Amino acid sequence: MAAILADDRHKDPRSELQELTQARFGATPFYRTVAECGPDHAKEFVVEACVAEQCYGRGRGTTKQQAARLAAADALSRLEQVDELCLAAPAPEADGEAVAAGE
């Protein structure tokens, strides 16, 4: 139990996304339903996870809550990929020359 609490494995993706976006962007994510498909007894929902009008994830589920949770997980995955790309990118070389704006 202590290990689970220590590494935040108990958190819901929506909670994780909220913490991340508030720290990184100073904004709370919001969720919007972009589609509803199927008959009333077997409806599916498509929900987007957005921050400041930028959508970062999308999820599909049989309830809006499930779709929002999957959208948050998708957003977290995409934001982690961006972080990995930024960390993997080589640092610009410092050769002493200034780069003029617009070049």
N, CA, C and O of each residue as an XYZ file, in Angstrom:
412
protein
N       0.825     -1.195      0.000
C       0.000      0.000      0.000
C       0.868      1.256      0.000
O       0.579      2.211     -0.721
N       1.919      1.257      0.798
C       2.806      2.423      0.877
C       3.460      2.702     -0.469
O       3.609      3.860     -0.859
N       3.857      1.633     -1.192
C       4.492      1.817     -2.499
C       3.520      2.425     -3.502
O       3.899      3.278     -4.305
N       2.282      1.989     -3.454
C       1.265      2.533     -4.362
C       1.049      4.010     -4.086
O       1.008      4.816     -5.015
N       0.912      4.371     -2.819
C       0.721      5.771     -2.459
C       1.959      6.605     -2.771
O       1.842      7.772     -3.145
N       3.131      6.021     -2.622
C       4.368      6.762     -2.849
C       4.562      7.141     -4.311
O       5.084      8.217     -4.603
N       4.150      6.278     -5.234
C       4.372      6.617     -6.641
C       3.086      7.024     -7.365
O       3.048      7.012     -8.596
N       2.057      7.377     -6.639
C       0.815      7.946     -7.175
C       0.049      7.009     -8.114
O      -0.717      7.477     -8.956
N       0.245      5.683     -7.980
C      -0.494      4.748     -8.829
C      -1.973      4.702     -8.498
O      -2.758      4.135     -9.257
N      -2.363      5.284     -7.385
C      -3.760      5.282     -6.975
C      -4.556      6.399     -7.643
O      -5.782      6.432     -7.532
N      -3.882      7.307     -8.332
C      -4.562      8.470     -8.903
C      -5.265      8.128    -10.201
O      -4.786      7.327    -11.003
N      -6.386      8.744    -10.380
C      -7.157      8.657    -11.607
C      -6.465      9.530    -12.660
O      -5.900     10.565    -12.310
N      -6.496      9.138    -13.942
C      -5.869      9.959    -14.976
C      -6.381     11.405    -14.989
O      -5.628     12.327    -15.304
N      -7.646     11.602    -14.650
C      -8.172     12.971    -14.627
C      -7.488     13.800    -13.547
O      -7.187     14.973    -13.770
N      -7.240     13.212    -12.386
C      -6.542     13.918    -11.316
C      -5.096     14.210    -11.706
O      -4.583     15.303    -11.464
N      -4.447     13.217    -12.314
C      -3.064     13.404    -12.757
C      -2.972     14.518    -13.790
O      -2.080     15.363    -13.724
N      -3.903     14.516    -14.750
C      -3.893     15.550    -15.786
C      -4.120     16.923    -15.178
O      -3.484     17.896    -15.582
N      -5.020     17.006    -14.213
C      -5.281     18.289    -13.567
C      -4.032     18.816    -12.870
O      -3.696     19.993    -13.001
N      -3.351     17.958    -12.138
C      -2.129     18.383    -11.443
C      -1.065     18.833    -12.433
O      -0.410     19.856    -12.232
N      -0.896     18.061    -13.503
C       0.116     18.380    -14.502
C      -0.180     19.707    -15.202
O       0.701     20.558    -15.327
N      -1.416     19.879    -15.654
C      -1.744     21.086    -16.413
C      -1.754     22.334    -15.533
O      -1.418     23.422    -16.001
N      -2.131     22.187    -14.281
C      -2.080     23.344    -13.391
C      -0.640     23.748    -13.130
O      -0.333     24.938    -13.054
N       0.245     22.773    -12.994
C       1.656     23.081    -12.762
C       2.307     23.644    -14.026
O       3.070     24.609    -13.960
N       2.004     23.041    -15.169
C       2.681     23.421    -16.413
C       2.068     24.646    -17.071
O       2.791     25.529    -17.532
N       0.735     24.708    -17.119
C       0.059     25.770    -17.865
C      -0.680     26.769    -16.976
O      -1.133     27.809    -17.453
N      -0.802     26.458    -15.695
C      -1.573     27.316    -14.797
C      -3.059     27.301    -15.136
O      -3.767     28.279    -14.897
N      -3.528     26.187    -15.694
C      -4.921     26.071    -16.110
C      -5.460     24.683    -15.778
O      -4.716     23.703    -15.733
N      -6.755     24.624    -15.549
C      -7.433     23.368    -15.249
C      -7.990     22.780    -16.545
O      -8.577     23.507    -17.346
N      -7.815     21.479    -16.761
C      -8.374     20.874    -17.971
C      -9.897     20.841    -17.916
O     -10.502     20.811    -16.845
N     -10.488     20.847    -19.093
C     -11.929     20.660    -19.173
C     -12.202     19.601    -20.229
O     -11.364     19.316    -21.084
N     -13.382     19.032    -20.147
C     -13.748     17.918    -21.010
C     -14.990     18.288    -21.786
O     -15.942     18.841    -21.235
N     -14.972     17.978    -23.075
C     -16.158     18.249    -23.878
C     -16.521     17.013    -24.689
O     -15.666     16.345    -25.271
N     -17.805     16.737    -24.705
C     -18.320     15.617    -25.477
C     -18.431     16.072    -26.917
O     -19.133     17.039    -27.214
N     -17.742     15.383    -27.816
C     -17.729     15.781    -29.221
C     -18.597     14.867    -30.093
O     -18.907     15.212    -31.233
N     -18.987     13.706    -29.563
C     -19.851     12.809    -30.335
C     -20.569     11.835    -29.418
O     -20.054     11.421    -28.379
N     -21.766     11.486    -29.837
C     -22.552     10.421    -29.205
C     -23.036      9.533    -30.334
O     -23.644     10.013    -31.291
N     -22.766      8.227    -30.227
C     -23.122      7.305    -31.295
C     -23.922      6.139    -30.738
O     -23.823      5.793    -29.560
N     -24.701      5.556    -31.602
C     -25.398      4.333    -31.250
C     -26.781      4.556    -30.667
O     -27.173      5.681    -30.358
N     -27.516      3.450    -30.523
C     -28.861      3.515    -29.962
C     -28.804      3.827    -28.465
O     -27.763      3.654    -27.831
N     -29.904      4.279    -27.913
C     -29.957      4.687    -26.510
C     -29.490      3.595    -25.548
O     -28.883      3.898    -24.521
N     -29.763      2.336    -25.866
C     -29.390      1.251    -24.952
C     -27.911      0.845    -25.080
O     -27.412      0.066    -24.268
N     -27.221      1.364    -26.082
C     -25.805      1.013    -26.280
C     -25.027      2.217    -26.812
O     -24.280      2.106    -27.784
N     -25.207      3.340    -26.178
C     -24.577      4.571    -26.630
C     -23.087      4.575    -26.331
O     -22.634      4.018    -25.331
N     -22.331      5.218    -27.222
C     -20.909      5.459    -27.018
C     -20.682      6.961    -27.071
O     -21.336      7.677    -27.829
N     -19.749      7.421    -26.259
C     -19.441      8.841    -26.191
C     -17.981      9.061    -26.560
O     -17.117      8.250    -26.227
N     -17.716     10.160    -27.248
C     -16.355     10.572    -27.551
C     -16.146     11.906    -26.849
O     -16.899     12.859    -27.047
N     -15.102     11.950    -26.021
C     -14.827     13.127    -25.193
C     -13.392     13.579    -25.446
O     -12.491     12.755    -25.602
N     -13.190     14.892    -25.485
C     -11.854     15.463    -25.613
C     -11.427     16.088    -24.292
O     -12.238     16.678    -23.578
N     -10.142     15.951    -23.978
C      -9.537     16.600    -22.819
C      -8.779     17.816    -23.329
O      -7.860     17.689    -24.138
N      -9.169     19.000    -22.852
C      -8.613     20.253    -23.367
C      -8.084     21.122    -22.236
O      -8.534     21.035    -21.094
N      -7.117     21.960    -22.586
C      -6.576     22.955    -21.668
C      -6.437     24.231    -22.470
O      -5.761     24.256    -23.498
N      -7.075     25.288    -22.003
C      -6.987     26.596    -22.661
C      -7.282     26.492    -24.157
O      -6.536     27.024    -24.979
N      -8.339     25.826    -24.496
C      -8.827     25.651    -25.871
C      -7.943     24.773    -26.756
O      -8.225     24.628    -27.946
N      -6.891     24.192    -26.207
C      -6.056     23.244    -26.942
C      -6.419     21.841    -26.475
O      -6.354     21.547    -25.281
N      -6.802     20.973    -27.408
C      -7.165     19.605    -27.046
C      -5.928     18.721    -27.093
O      -5.171     18.733    -28.064
N      -5.739     17.958    -26.032
C      -4.562     17.109    -25.911
C      -4.883     15.624    -25.960
O      -3.982     14.816    -26.184
N      -6.142     15.239    -25.756
C      -6.470     13.821    -25.747
C      -7.914     13.571    -26.115
O      -8.764     14.458    -26.038
N      -8.171     12.330    -26.519
C      -9.527     11.939    -26.909
C      -9.779     10.537    -26.403
O      -8.893      9.683    -26.438
N     -11.006     10.300    -25.928
C     -11.375      8.979    -25.446
C     -12.779      8.607    -25.864
O     -13.634      9.466    -26.077
N     -13.001      7.300    -25.979
C     -14.317      6.773    -26.366
C     -14.740      5.766    -25.316
O     -13.961      4.892    -24.935
N     -15.983      5.888    -24.845
C     -16.459      4.955    -23.834
C     -17.965      4.852    -23.822
O     -18.662      5.598    -24.510
N     -18.462      3.909    -23.025
C     -19.902      3.681    -22.945
C     -20.578      4.654    -21.979
O     -21.806      4.736    -21.934
N     -19.774      5.391    -21.206
C     -20.306      6.478    -20.375
C     -19.418      7.705    -20.608
O     -18.275      7.581    -21.048
N     -19.952      8.872    -20.313
C     -19.155     10.091    -20.460
C     -17.970     10.073    -19.501
O     -16.886     10.548    -19.840
N     -18.173      9.529    -18.312
C     -17.101      9.456    -17.334
C     -15.957      8.566    -17.831
O     -14.786      8.922    -17.702
N     -16.302      7.419    -18.393
C     -15.290      6.516    -18.921
C     -14.543      7.175    -20.081
O     -13.318      7.085    -20.160
N     -15.267      7.828    -20.969
C     -14.641      8.498    -22.109
C     -13.725      9.623    -21.636
O     -12.648      9.815    -22.202
N     -14.132     10.368    -20.612
C     -13.299     11.447    -20.071
C     -12.035     10.893    -19.427
O     -10.962     11.478    -19.577
N     -12.142      9.779    -18.717
C     -10.983      9.152    -18.099
C      -9.989      8.694    -19.173
O      -8.780      8.865    -19.016
N     -10.500      8.116    -20.259
C      -9.642      7.675    -21.352
C      -9.038      8.866    -22.102
O      -7.903      8.791    -22.573
N      -9.782      9.948    -22.212
C      -9.259     11.167    -22.842
C      -8.123     11.743    -22.010
O      -7.114     12.188    -22.557
N      -8.283     11.738    -20.687
C      -7.230     12.230    -19.799
C      -5.980     11.359    -19.921
O      -4.864     11.876    -19.972
N      -6.165     10.047    -19.966
C      -5.025      9.142    -20.118
C      -4.319      9.380    -21.450
O      -3.090      9.355    -21.514
N      -5.082      9.609    -22.504
C      -4.508      9.909    -23.820
C      -3.731     11.225    -23.766
O      -2.627     11.315    -24.302
N      -4.295     12.232    -23.130
C      -3.624     13.527    -23.003
C      -2.325     13.385    -22.229
O      -1.307     13.953    -22.626
N      -2.338     12.639    -21.135
C      -1.121     12.417    -20.357
C      -0.045     11.742    -21.208
O       1.127     12.116    -21.152
N      -0.447     10.757    -21.987
C       0.486     10.043    -22.844
C       1.100     10.985    -23.875
O       2.307     10.948    -24.112
N       0.276     11.823    -24.484
C       0.778     12.760    -25.496
C       1.707     13.800    -24.878
O       2.735     14.141    -25.462
N       1.350     14.300    -23.709
C       2.197     15.293    -23.051
C       3.529     14.674    -22.627
O       4.562     15.343    -22.668
N       3.515     13.402    -22.221
C       4.760     12.707    -21.878
C       5.636     12.525    -23.115
O       6.858     12.644    -23.032
N       5.011     12.236    -24.273
C       5.781     12.096    -25.516
C       6.461     13.413    -25.881
O       7.605     13.415    -26.335
N       5.768     14.524    -25.687
C       6.355     15.832    -25.960
C       7.546     16.056    -25.037
O       8.595     16.531    -25.473
N       7.382     15.713    -23.757
C       8.480     15.861    -22.799
C       9.685     15.024    -23.226
O      10.823     15.486    -23.152
N       9.431     13.793    -23.674
C      10.526     12.918    -24.092
C      11.234     13.480    -25.316
O      12.459     13.402    -25.410
N      10.475     14.048    -26.259
C      11.081     14.643    -27.444
C      11.952     15.837    -27.068
O      13.039     16.023    -27.614
N      11.467     16.633    -26.140
C      12.233     17.802    -25.709
C      13.517     17.391    -25.012
O      14.556     18.023    -25.202
N      13.457     16.330    -24.202
C      14.642     15.867    -23.496
C      15.640     15.212    -24.452
O      16.850     15.276    -24.231
N      15.133     14.585    -25.512
C      15.997     13.883    -26.454
C      16.630     14.826    -27.471
O      17.639     14.480    -28.085
N      16.055     16.005    -27.658
C      16.577     16.946    -28.648
C      17.936     17.462    -28.198
O      18.129     17.787    -27.027
N      18.880     17.533    -29.138
C      20.195     18.053    -28.762
C      20.108     19.543    -28.436
O      19.328     20.285    -29.034
N      20.912     19.950    -27.493
C      20.953     21.356    -27.119
C      21.629     22.144    -28.235
O      22.554     21.643    -28.875
N      21.175     23.368    -28.473
C      21.832     24.182    -29.506
C      23.279     24.444    -29.108
O      23.594     24.656    -27.937
N      24.135     24.424    -30.100
C      25.553     24.639    -29.826
C      25.812     26.104    -29.515
O      25.272     27.003    -30.161
N      26.623     26.314    -28.543
C      26.994     27.670    -28.179
C      28.350     27.962    -28.810
O      29.392     27.638    -28.241
N      28.328     28.577    -29.988
C      29.581     28.867    -30.669
C      29.979     30.335    -30.556
O      30.905     30.796    -31.224
N      29.275     31.046    -29.715
C      29.632     32.430    -29.503
C      28.974     33.392    -30.459
O      29.056     34.602    -30.250
N      28.321     32.904    -31.505
C      27.648     33.794    -32.447
C      26.207     33.978    -32.042
O      25.527     33.027    -31.657
N      25.757     35.191    -32.131
C      24.358     35.488    -31.836
C      23.552     35.238    -33.101
O      24.007     35.541    -34.204
N      22.372     34.694    -32.944
C      21.490     34.455    -34.066
C      20.527     35.616    -34.149
O      19.849     35.938    -33.173
N      20.461     36.238    -35.291
C      19.574     37.381    -35.480
C      18.142     36.912    -35.488
O      17.849     35.805    -35.941
N      17.249     37.740    -34.992
C      15.830     37.406    -34.959
C      15.334     37.192    -36.379
O      15.676     37.935    -37.299
N      14.517     36.155    -36.531
C      13.914     35.878    -37.834
C      14.748     34.959    -38.692
O      14.311     34.589    -39.782
N      15.926     34.573    -38.252
C      16.754     33.674    -39.061
C      16.459     32.250    -38.711
O      17.054     31.337    -39.283
